[in-house]
Amino acid sequence: MLKPLGDRILIKPIKNAEETASGLVLVEHRKPETMGEVVSVGFCAHPLKLEVESLADLLVRRARASGLTESPEHDASEMLKTLVRREPLVKAGDTVIFSWTAGQDITLDDDERYLLMKESDILAVLEPEIV
């Protein structure tokens, strides 16, 4: 399977209905897909992650050198590391809504059509209804 890089998401588009609820067949249904299932998610680090982590390590070393185990420097280093930690907002299996103009069409070996898009192109995640 394709593993997206950076903050990109691989989505299997859900085809629009070609038939109405009453059974009427929609012959020329050209509306592009705007929903899909997340297949794979890339992981994007914060652009300043390396700089912030080296600054946090410097704060910890400074605190240790002065003999402190719990200090404002420790708290500051943890806060800095938390600020640059970036988890993807979606996961494989999520059903998402996106703009019809978003994404790059990809066809893989299995002749299945996928969309590769940035995470920021996703507008919403459909959460399952709890009954």
Residue frames as a rotation matrix with the C-alpha (Angstrom) as fourth column:
MET 1
0.583 0.813 0.000 0.00
0.813 -0.583 0.000 0.00
0.000 0.000 -1.000 0.00
LEU 2
0.016 -0.492 0.870 1.05
0.445 -0.776 -0.447 3.57
0.895 0.395 0.206 -0.58
LYS 3
0.153 -0.051 -0.987 2.38
0.967 -0.196 0.160 5.42
-0.202 -0.979 0.019 2.51
PRO 4
0.745 0.180 0.642 1.81
0.396 -0.894 -0.209 9.19
0.536 0.410 -0.738 2.25
LEU 5
-0.355 -0.896 -0.265 4.65
0.875 -0.218 -0.432 11.52
0.330 -0.386 0.862 3.21
GLY 6
-0.933 -0.080 0.352 4.37
-0.021 -0.961 -0.274 14.65
0.360 -0.263 0.895 5.29
ASP 7
-0.683 0.727 0.063 0.86
-0.282 -0.183 -0.942 15.78
-0.673 -0.662 0.330 6.13
ARG 8
-0.525 0.479 -0.703 -0.73
-0.791 0.030 0.611 13.97
0.314 0.877 0.364 3.21
ILE 9
-0.275 0.593 0.757 -3.66
-0.471 0.604 -0.643 11.58
-0.838 -0.533 0.113 3.48
LEU 10
-0.951 0.047 -0.306 -4.61
-0.246 0.488 0.838 8.74
0.189 0.872 -0.452 1.11
ILE 11
-0.385 0.905 0.179 -8.38
-0.538 -0.062 -0.840 8.52
-0.750 -0.420 0.512 0.67
LYS 12
-0.877 0.299 0.377 -10.59
0.474 0.675 0.566 5.99
-0.086 0.675 -0.733 -1.10
PRO 13
-0.792 0.608 -0.047 -13.43
-0.610 -0.786 0.100 8.14
0.024 0.108 0.994 -2.51
ILE 14
-0.531 0.749 0.397 -16.97
0.340 0.617 -0.709 6.97
-0.776 -0.242 -0.583 -1.85
LYS 15
-0.897 0.199 0.396 -18.91
0.371 -0.150 0.916 6.98
0.242 0.968 0.061 -5.12
ASN 16
-0.691 0.722 -0.037 -22.00
-0.657 -0.649 -0.383 9.13
-0.300 -0.241 0.923 -5.30
ALA 17
-0.235 0.713 0.660 -25.31
0.137 0.697 -0.704 7.34
-0.962 -0.075 -0.262 -5.56
GLU 18
-0.975 -0.060 -0.212 -26.32
-0.203 -0.128 0.971 6.51
-0.086 0.990 0.113 -9.11
GLU 19
-0.414 0.888 -0.199 -29.86
0.465 0.394 0.793 5.71
0.783 0.236 -0.576 -8.06
THR 20
-0.383 0.371 0.846 -32.40
-0.692 -0.722 0.003 7.56
0.612 -0.584 0.533 -5.94
ALA 21
-0.797 0.116 0.593 -34.05
-0.474 0.487 -0.734 6.02
-0.374 -0.866 -0.333 -2.88
SER 22
0.219 0.970 0.103 -37.16
-0.591 0.215 -0.777 5.30
-0.776 0.109 0.621 -4.97
GLY 23
0.157 -0.230 0.960 -35.13
0.436 0.888 0.142 3.40
-0.886 0.397 0.240 -7.60
LEU 24
0.982 0.171 -0.081 -34.80
0.018 -0.509 -0.861 6.09
-0.188 0.844 -0.503 -10.27
VAL 25
0.276 -0.927 0.253 -31.48
0.891 0.346 0.293 5.58
-0.359 0.145 0.922 -12.10
LEU 26
0.695 -0.168 -0.699 -29.46
-0.186 -0.981 0.050 8.76
-0.694 0.096 -0.713 -12.51
VAL 27
0.832 -0.302 0.465 -27.88
0.552 0.524 -0.648 8.24
-0.048 0.796 0.603 -15.95
GLU 28
0.191 -0.791 0.582 -25.57
0.462 -0.450 -0.764 11.23
0.866 0.415 0.279 -16.14
HIS 29
0.961 0.090 -0.262 -24.49
0.277 -0.290 0.916 11.70
0.007 -0.953 -0.304 -12.59
ARG 30
0.349 -0.875 0.336 -21.37
0.489 -0.136 -0.862 13.87
0.799 0.465 0.380 -12.89
LYS 31
0.800 -0.051 0.597 -21.13
-0.469 -0.673 0.571 15.32
0.373 -0.737 -0.563 -9.43
PRO 32
-0.111 -0.929 -0.352 -17.59
-0.267 0.369 -0.890 14.65
0.957 -0.005 -0.289 -8.15
GLU 33
0.305 0.164 -0.938 -17.02
0.709 0.619 0.338 12.79
0.636 -0.768 0.072 -4.90
THR 34
0.082 -0.270 0.959 -16.79
-0.477 -0.856 -0.200 14.82
0.875 -0.441 -0.199 -1.72
MET 35
0.597 0.089 0.797 -16.64
-0.773 0.328 0.542 11.95
-0.214 -0.940 0.265 0.77
GLY 36
0.298 -0.515 -0.804 -14.20
-0.389 0.703 -0.595 9.14
0.872 0.490 0.009 1.28
GLU 37
0.996 -0.041 -0.079 -12.55
0.089 0.522 0.849 6.72
0.006 -0.852 0.523 3.68
VAL 38
0.409 -0.908 0.096 -9.05
-0.912 -0.404 0.065 7.39
-0.020 -0.115 -0.993 4.98
VAL 39
0.881 -0.170 -0.442 -6.78
0.018 0.944 -0.328 4.54
0.473 0.281 0.835 3.91
SER 40
0.203 -0.896 -0.395 -3.37
0.958 0.265 -0.108 5.76
0.202 -0.357 0.912 5.07
VAL 41
0.989 0.141 0.039 -1.99
0.120 -0.938 0.326 8.79
0.083 -0.317 -0.945 6.91
GLY 42
0.108 -0.981 0.161 1.42
0.448 -0.097 -0.889 10.43
0.888 0.168 0.429 6.71
PHE 43
0.590 0.021 -0.807 3.05
0.788 -0.233 0.570 12.05
-0.176 -0.972 -0.154 9.70
CYS 44
0.311 -0.432 0.847 4.22
0.395 -0.752 -0.528 15.61
0.864 0.499 -0.063 9.54
ALA 45
-0.085 -0.441 -0.894 6.57
0.991 -0.128 -0.031 17.01
-0.101 -0.889 0.448 12.15
HIS 46
0.829 0.305 -0.470 6.37
0.342 -0.940 -0.007 20.65
-0.443 -0.155 -0.883 13.12
PRO 47
0.755 -0.545 0.365 8.74
0.269 -0.251 -0.930 22.74
0.599 0.800 -0.043 10.94
LEU 48
0.207 -0.693 0.690 10.67
-0.703 -0.596 -0.388 23.94
0.680 -0.405 -0.611 14.02
LYS 49
0.948 0.281 -0.148 10.74
-0.117 0.741 0.661 20.56
0.296 -0.610 0.735 15.78
LEU 50
0.365 -0.883 -0.294 14.53
0.749 0.466 -0.471 20.08
0.553 -0.049 0.832 15.69
GLU 51
-0.376 -0.502 0.779 15.28
0.014 -0.843 -0.537 23.61
0.926 -0.191 0.324 16.89
VAL 52
0.345 0.607 0.716 12.76
-0.737 -0.298 0.607 23.38
0.582 -0.737 0.344 19.72
GLU 53
0.930 -0.011 -0.368 14.00
0.180 0.885 0.430 19.96
0.321 -0.466 0.824 20.85
SER 54
-0.030 -0.996 -0.083 17.61
0.708 0.037 -0.705 21.18
0.705 -0.080 0.704 20.99
LEU 55
-0.330 -0.003 0.944 16.48
-0.418 -0.896 -0.149 24.23
0.847 -0.443 0.294 23.00
ALA 56
0.720 0.654 0.230 14.50
-0.531 0.307 0.790 21.96
0.446 -0.691 0.569 25.36
ASP 57
0.650 -0.563 -0.511 17.55
0.601 0.792 -0.108 19.71
0.465 -0.237 0.853 25.82
LEU 58
-0.363 -0.787 0.499 19.67
0.286 -0.604 -0.744 22.77
0.886 -0.127 0.445 26.61
LEU 59
0.097 0.498 0.862 17.18
-0.723 -0.560 0.405 23.81
0.684 -0.663 0.306 29.30
VAL 60
0.947 0.257 -0.193 17.27
-0.088 0.785 0.613 20.33
0.309 -0.564 0.766 30.86
ARG 61
0.247 -0.937 -0.246 21.08
0.730 0.347 -0.588 20.23
0.637 -0.035 0.770 30.82
ARG 62
-0.373 -0.344 0.861 21.21
-0.170 -0.888 -0.428 23.65
0.912 -0.306 0.273 32.44
ALA 63
0.515 0.651 0.557 18.80
-0.706 -0.046 0.707 22.53
0.486 -0.758 0.436 35.17
ARG 64
0.879 -0.229 -0.419 20.82
0.342 0.914 0.217 19.36
0.333 -0.334 0.882 35.83
ALA 65
-0.073 -0.979 0.192 24.07
0.525 -0.201 -0.827 21.32
0.848 0.041 0.528 35.97
SER 66
-0.373 -0.013 0.928 22.62
-0.573 -0.783 -0.242 23.48
0.730 -0.622 0.284 38.72
GLY 67
-0.988 -0.139 -0.071 21.50
-0.044 0.682 -0.730 20.34
0.150 -0.718 -0.680 40.62
LEU 68
-0.404 0.910 0.093 17.77
-0.762 -0.279 -0.585 20.79
-0.507 -0.307 0.806 40.11
THR 69
-0.909 0.175 0.378 15.53
0.310 0.891 0.332 17.84
-0.279 0.419 -0.864 39.24
GLU 70
0.150 0.958 0.245 12.21
0.989 -0.142 -0.051 19.70
-0.014 0.250 -0.968 39.28
SER 71
-0.572 -0.407 -0.712 12.53
0.392 -0.898 0.199 23.21
-0.721 -0.165 0.673 37.97
PRO 72
0.387 0.682 -0.621 10.89
-0.242 -0.574 -0.782 25.78
-0.890 0.453 -0.057 35.73
GLU 73
-0.363 -0.601 -0.713 13.43
-0.872 -0.051 0.486 24.74
-0.328 0.798 -0.505 33.08
HIS 74
-0.919 0.091 0.383 12.07
0.134 0.987 0.087 21.17
-0.370 0.132 -0.920 33.16
ASP 75
0.000 1.000 -0.032 8.52
0.443 -0.028 -0.896 22.44
-0.897 -0.014 -0.443 32.84
ALA 76
0.270 0.046 -0.962 9.52
-0.615 -0.760 -0.209 24.78
-0.741 0.648 -0.177 30.01
SER 77
-0.742 -0.599 -0.300 11.29
-0.617 0.435 0.656 22.01
-0.262 0.672 -0.692 28.11
GLU 78
-0.705 0.557 0.439 8.26
0.498 0.829 -0.254 19.72
-0.505 0.039 -0.862 28.36
MET 79
0.282 0.827 -0.486 5.96
0.154 -0.539 -0.828 22.54
-0.947 0.159 -0.279 27.27
LEU 80
-0.108 -0.408 -0.906 8.18
-0.825 -0.471 0.311 23.26
-0.554 0.782 -0.286 24.26
LYS 81
-0.957 -0.273 0.095 8.21
-0.191 0.844 0.501 19.60
-0.217 0.461 -0.860 23.24
THR 82
-0.337 0.915 0.221 4.42
0.596 0.389 -0.703 19.42
-0.729 -0.105 -0.676 23.58
LEU 83
0.219 0.432 -0.875 3.96
-0.291 -0.827 -0.481 22.50
-0.931 0.360 -0.056 21.40
VAL 84
-0.271 -0.399 -0.876 5.78
-0.937 -0.097 0.334 20.95
-0.218 0.912 -0.347 18.45
ARG 85
-0.843 0.093 0.530 4.30
0.098 0.995 -0.019 17.46
-0.529 0.036 -0.848 18.78
ARG 86
-0.333 0.726 -0.602 1.81
-0.897 -0.441 -0.036 17.14
-0.292 0.528 0.798 15.97
GLU 87
-0.646 0.245 0.723 -0.45
0.194 0.969 -0.155 14.14
-0.738 0.040 -0.673 15.65
PRO 88
-0.913 0.400 0.078 -2.60
0.028 -0.128 0.991 13.72
0.407 0.907 0.106 12.53
LEU 89
-0.608 0.750 0.261 -6.23
-0.738 -0.412 -0.534 14.69
-0.293 -0.517 0.804 13.09
VAL 90
0.534 0.771 -0.347 -7.55
-0.843 0.515 -0.153 11.70
0.060 0.374 0.925 11.12
LYS 91
-0.410 -0.621 0.668 -6.77
-0.586 0.741 0.328 7.99
-0.699 -0.257 -0.667 11.19
ALA 92
-0.892 0.065 -0.447 -7.23
-0.335 0.567 0.752 5.07
0.302 0.821 -0.484 8.81
GLY 93
-0.658 0.721 -0.218 -10.88
0.742 0.670 -0.025 4.07
0.128 -0.178 -0.976 8.66
ASP 94
-0.446 0.497 -0.744 -12.30
0.215 -0.748 -0.628 7.55
-0.869 -0.440 0.227 9.26
THR 95
0.049 0.526 0.849 -14.97
0.998 -0.061 -0.020 8.77
0.041 0.849 -0.528 6.83
VAL 96
-0.479 -0.370 -0.796 -14.17
0.447 -0.883 0.141 12.33
-0.755 -0.288 0.589 5.80
ILE 97
0.718 0.630 0.296 -15.66
0.635 -0.418 -0.650 15.16
-0.285 0.654 -0.700 3.78
PHE 98
-0.383 -0.875 -0.296 -13.42
0.513 -0.467 0.720 17.20
-0.768 0.124 0.628 1.51
SER 99
0.084 0.343 -0.936 -13.74
-0.538 -0.775 -0.332 19.82
-0.839 0.531 0.119 -1.20
TRP 100
0.806 0.294 0.513 -14.48
0.221 0.655 -0.723 18.41
-0.548 0.696 0.463 -4.65
THR 101
0.839 -0.540 -0.067 -11.39
-0.334 -0.414 -0.847 20.24
0.430 0.733 -0.528 -5.95
ALA 102
0.359 -0.728 0.584 -9.05
-0.873 -0.040 0.486 18.71
-0.331 -0.685 -0.650 -3.37
GLY 103
0.339 -0.319 0.885 -6.57
-0.164 0.906 0.390 15.95
-0.926 -0.277 0.255 -3.94
GLN 104
-0.331 -0.539 -0.775 -4.53
-0.927 0.032 0.374 14.32
-0.177 0.842 -0.510 -6.64
ASP 105
0.773 0.630 -0.075 -6.07
-0.628 0.743 -0.230 11.34
-0.089 0.224 0.970 -8.45
ILE 106
-0.459 -0.881 0.118 -3.98
-0.863 0.473 0.177 8.18
-0.212 -0.021 -0.977 -8.03
THR 107
0.754 0.583 -0.303 -4.64
-0.630 0.772 -0.081 4.77
0.187 0.252 0.950 -9.57
LEU 108
-0.083 -0.790 0.607 -2.70
-0.844 0.380 0.379 1.91
-0.530 -0.480 -0.699 -8.00
ASP 109
-0.868 -0.433 -0.242 -1.86
-0.495 0.721 0.485 -1.58
-0.036 0.541 -0.840 -9.28
ASP 110
-0.723 0.640 0.262 -5.25
0.468 0.732 -0.495 -2.94
-0.508 -0.235 -0.828 -8.25
ASP 111
-0.694 0.390 0.605 -6.91
0.462 -0.403 0.790 -0.41
0.552 0.828 0.100 -10.62
GLU 112
0.270 0.733 -0.625 -8.56
0.963 -0.223 0.154 1.23
-0.027 -0.643 -0.766 -7.64
ARG 113
0.055 -0.162 0.985 -8.89
0.346 -0.922 -0.171 5.01
0.937 0.350 0.006 -7.64
TYR 114
0.158 -0.090 -0.983 -7.59
0.978 -0.121 0.168 6.99
-0.134 -0.989 0.069 -4.65
LEU 115
0.722 -0.027 0.691 -7.11
0.131 -0.976 -0.175 10.64
0.679 0.217 -0.701 -3.78
LEU 116
-0.075 -0.794 -0.603 -3.91
0.985 0.035 -0.168 11.94
0.155 -0.607 0.780 -2.21
MET 117
0.431 0.313 0.846 -4.46
0.253 -0.942 0.220 15.24
0.866 0.119 -0.485 -0.42
LYS 118
-0.711 -0.629 0.314 -3.11
-0.063 -0.387 -0.920 17.41
0.700 -0.674 0.235 2.34
GLU 119
-0.568 0.478 -0.670 -4.69
0.821 0.389 -0.418 17.04
0.061 -0.787 -0.613 5.74
SER 120
-0.736 0.250 -0.629 -5.75
0.053 -0.905 -0.422 20.69
-0.675 -0.344 0.653 5.58
ASP 121
-0.811 0.467 -0.351 -7.96
-0.474 -0.174 0.863 19.86
0.342 0.867 0.363 2.54
ILE 122
-0.544 0.641 -0.541 -10.20
0.653 0.729 0.206 17.73
0.526 -0.241 -0.815 4.75
LEU 123
-0.408 0.488 0.772 -13.20
-0.339 -0.866 0.368 19.72
0.848 -0.111 0.518 5.90
ALA 124
0.115 0.527 0.842 -14.78
-0.993 0.039 0.112 17.34
0.026 -0.849 0.527 8.43
VAL 125
-0.922 -0.286 -0.260 -14.78
-0.259 0.956 -0.136 13.84
0.287 -0.058 -0.956 9.88
LEU 126
0.121 0.989 -0.085 -18.07
-0.654 0.144 0.743 11.96
0.747 -0.034 0.664 10.04
GLU 127
-0.798 -0.337 0.500 -18.37
-0.603 0.445 -0.662 10.37
0.001 -0.829 -0.559 13.45
PRO 128
-0.685 0.560 -0.465 -20.50
0.263 0.786 0.559 7.25
0.679 0.261 -0.686 13.79
GLU 129
-0.041 0.775 0.631 -23.89
-0.698 -0.474 0.536 7.75
0.715 -0.419 0.560 15.40
ILE 130
-0.980 -0.200 0.014 -24.29
-0.136 0.612 -0.779 6.23
0.147 -0.765 -0.627 18.84
VAL 131
-0.215 0.958 -0.189 -27.61
-0.264 0.129 0.956 4.46
0.940 0.256 0.225 19.15
